[in-house]
């Protein structure tokens, strides 16, 4: 046992009282040594007797200080079993950030599935729902998605949690309440530089999208609200700011909605191969009759007319029905057949929108069983 371990046991857990206990310990050691009799040199009468040289008490004080110093040094080096390492704020690397207690155990228990992602509501505040998804599906997703409001910082703590669980954080930047023309003109460069700096300092891979589903008309930056040329200028400007900051670990995901729901030609929003890493397609199995071909097939074909960039299904889910299991199986078969990078499951009970559907796998035993089977088949396919 080192001095640090010994003093750590004596002084107890960290806190303000530890300093008080350390001071008391120093004086106690010093007092014990001062009780030892010290012979004093006698001198003749008539001469002024000098103060005795307290050699042993001086040594006692020095030893006490030495022990205390060793203990304090040991405390800075020794981490007891209950101490949390690292910090949870600032731009520290992910390895220095606290991770959820369950993430490590889950990561060790379930196989890593790089072609499966998940969105869980409120995951940036707590990783609990992501962990529950892992336990339910018995997989470790390769991507964990969240939606970032404009002027919100990069969620570094969430990114560290994802990294600790073996996943890549995936953020969709949504410029609600601002005009893309102002972004392209540089009005929000301070915010973008701050976000980019945090991503750079995080130091691991991040997937970023910006103003997604622009081929639909339900967002202010989308079709019928913002000209495609303005959208492209804003996208390019965002990418340029990140590159100027040195955020080189970003995979830029150009995200469109399935043209099943939005039929505007996709190429008019294409910012060019130099500005895009991957393509994202959002699409859902709303109806029992939906198939992989009807939901994603025409979008994939149109995208392939102007780019060979990798494609991933960036949002998907299957509505509870007697066809749900078959649709989930078809989803993964389609991912393999089209050599896609993967699919991100939207694991949320959706109370807004036109359908009000519960996409949570945990709420559907048949869907959950099908998902487990489909992922297992995907893992065994050898396409990773």
Residue, then its C-alpha position, 0 to 999 in steps of 0.5 A: x500500500x502506497x502513502x497515497x492509499x494509506x492517507x486516502x483511507x485515513x482521510x476518507x472520501x473527497x470533500x471540504x472536510x478532507x482538508x480539515x482532517x489533513x490539518x488535524x493529522x499534521x498537528x496530531x503527529x507534531x504534538x506526539x513528537x513534541x511530548x518526547x523529553x528533550x535533554x537541554x544543555x545546562x550553562x553556568x549561573x549568570x549567563x542568559x539561558x538561550x531557548x532550547x533547540x527543539x530538534x526532535x519537534x522540528x523533525x516531527x513537524x518536518x516528518x508530518x509535512x512530508x507525510x501530508x505532502x506524500x498523501x496529498x500527492x498520492x490523492x492526486x494520483x490515486x482514484x478510489x473505486x467510487x471516484x468519477x474521472x474526468x469532466x463533463x463540460x468544456x471542450x475536453x476529448x471524449x476520453x476525459x468525459x464521464x460516461x453512463x454507468x451502463x454504457x460500458x457494460x452494454x458495450x461489452x455484452x452486445x455485438x457492435x453493429x455499424x450499419x444500425x443506428x438509433x434515435x431516442x428522444x432526450x438522449x442528449x440529457x440522458x443515455x438511458x433510453x439508448x441503453x434500454x434500446x441496446x438491452x432490448x435489441x441486444x445490439x450496439x448501434x453504430x450511430x446515435x442520432x440527435x437533432x440540434x436546434x440553431x444556436x445550440x452547442x455541440x452536445x459534447x457530453x452526449x458525444x462522449x457517451x456515444x463514443x464510450x458505447x462504441x457509437x458515432x454521434x450523428x447530429x442534424x443541424x436544423x436552422x429553425x427561425x433563421x433564413x439560409x441567406x443570412x447563414x450563407x452571408x456569414x451572419x452566424x459564423x460565430x456560432x458555427x465556429x464554436x460548434x466546429x471547434x467543439x467537434x474538432x476538439x472532440x477528436x472522433x468521427x461525427x456525422x453531421x447533416x444540415x437543413x435536412x429534408x429540403x425537398x419537402x415543404x414542411x420546413x422553412x428551408x424546404x421546397x416552396x419556402x427557400x430557393x435551392x440556390x440559397x440552400x446550396x449556398x448555405x450548405x457550402x458555407x457551413x461546410x467551409x466554416x467547419x473545414x477552416x476550423x480544422x474539424x476534419x472528422x466530420x462526415x457530411x450527410x446530405x439528407x433528403x426525404x423519400x420522394x414518395x412524400x416529396x416529388x421535387x427533383x433532388x438534383x436542384x439541391x445538390x451542392x457538389x461532390x466536394x461538399x458531401x460525404x454521404x447521402x441520407x434518405x428519410x423514409x417510413x413504412x406508414x402503410x401495411x402495403x409499403x415495401x422497401x422499393x416503394x419507400x426508398x427505391x425511386x429515391x435511390x435510383x434518382x440519387x444514383x443519377x448524379x452521385x455515387x456517394x455512399x447512402x444510408x437510411x438516416x430515419x426509418x421505422x415501421x408502423x405496428x401492423x401484421x406486416x411489421x415483421x416482414x417490413x423490418x426484414x425487407x428493410x435490412x435486405x434492401x440495405x444489403x442489396x443496395x450496399x447502403x451504409x446502414x439504417x437509423x431507427x426512429x425509436x419514438x412514439x410520435x404524437x405529432x405529424x399526420x399519422x401519430x404512430x408508435x415507432x418504438x420497437x420495445x412496444x412491439x414484441x413482433x417488431x422487436x423479434x423481427x429486428x433482432x432476427x434481421x440484424x443477426x442475419x445482417x451481421x452474419x452476412x459478411x457485408x460489414 
